Amino acid sequence: MVDESGRQDDPLTREIIGAAIEVHKTPGPGLLESAYETCLGRELQIRGLAFTRQAEIPIAYKGERLECAYRADLIVEGRVLIEPKSVDDLKPIHEAHVLTYLRLTGLRTALLLNFNTPYLRGGIKRLSL
């Protein structure tokens, strides 16, 4: 299920979105995705949220675990996958990518965040399985 409104359904996603808005306000749009990932990690740390950066995502294939170099940019509190982007427009392939990561990790919720927007609220997509 895709929630295009960026709804803040629970306190954790609300806190993550608040952190992302703070990051967007500080350096603004126009940076590389890696810069937003780093800044967001720092903001999450300031807010006392546990997270993992560049978490490996293996693929199970015919009963065997395969390392395929897939990585989740951020996983917050072991519950929410974060995929920062800095693109003109979010495309269906970005959503498909995140939904695949949710399936592979077993997580239920993700936030796809496009920092290349005048106001971050227009670049937030909450996705869930």
N, C-alpha and C positions, 0 to 999 in steps of 0.2 A: 504494500500500500504506500502511496506517495502522498505526502501532505505538502502541497506547494505553498501554503500560507506561512510556513515557518512557525507554526503554532508552538507556543511554549507550554507543552503539556505537563511537564513535571519540573520540580525544582532544579534538577541537575541540568537539563537542557536549557532552562531559563538562565542559570548561572553561566553556562558555556556561551550562550548567545550574548549575554551581557559582556563577557570577557572579549568576545569577537568584536562587538561594537566598540569597545574601548580601544582595541588594537586598530580598528579601521579609522577611528577619530584621530589617533595619534600620528602615525605616518601618512595616513590617507591612501587613496588608490594609486596604482601605478608601480608597485613593487613586484618582485618575483614571488611565486608561491612559497618558495623556501623561506623567504624573509617573513612572510605572514605566519608560516608554521612555527618559526623560531620565536617571533613576538607573541603569538598565541600561547605557546608553551610557557613563556615567562609570565604572562598574565594569569594563566591557570595556576602556576606556582604561587604567585602573589596571593591568589584567592584561596590557597590551601587545598587545591584539587589535585589528586594523584593522577598521573597520566604516563603513557608510554609513547615515545616518538619512534617512528619507523619500525613498528612492530612487524615481524615476519609473519607472513600468511602462507602456510603450506597448503598444498592441494592433496586431497586423498584420492588416489586413483587405483581402482581394483584392489582395495585393501592395503595399499602402500602409501606412505606419506612421502610426498615429493616436494622438495624445496625448489620453488620456481621464481624466486626473487621478487615475489609480490610483497609489498609492504604497505601497511596502513600508516598514514601520516601521523595521526594521533588517535589514541584510544584513552578516553577519560573515565577514571574510576572503574575500569574494567567493564563498562556498560555502554558507552556511546562512542561510536567511530566518527572522527572528524576528518573531512576531506576539504582542505582549503584550495581554492582556485583563484586565479587572477586572469580572467578571460573576458572577451567582449560580451558573450552571452553563454549561459549554461545550456548545454545541448542534451538531448536524450542519451547520448553515449556517456556523459558524465554521470547521469543517474544510474545507468546500467552498470557502470564500473563500480559505483558505491554499493548497489544492491548485490552485486557479485561478492564484494568484500564482506557484506553482512552474512551472506549464505556461507562463505568459507570460514568465517570466524565464529559463527553461531551467535553473534550479537543480534539484537533486535532493532536497534535505533542508530541512525546516523544523521549527521548534519553536513550538508554540502554547502559550503560558504564561498561565495564569489566576492572577493574583496575589490574587484575592479568595477565598482558601481559608485555612483555619487553618494548613496545612502545604503549602508549594508543591509538594512531590512529588505530591500528589493533583491538582494542576492542570497537569501537564506532559503534552503529547501530542507525540510525534515523528511527523512525517508525511514520506513520501517517495514519489517517483514511480519 
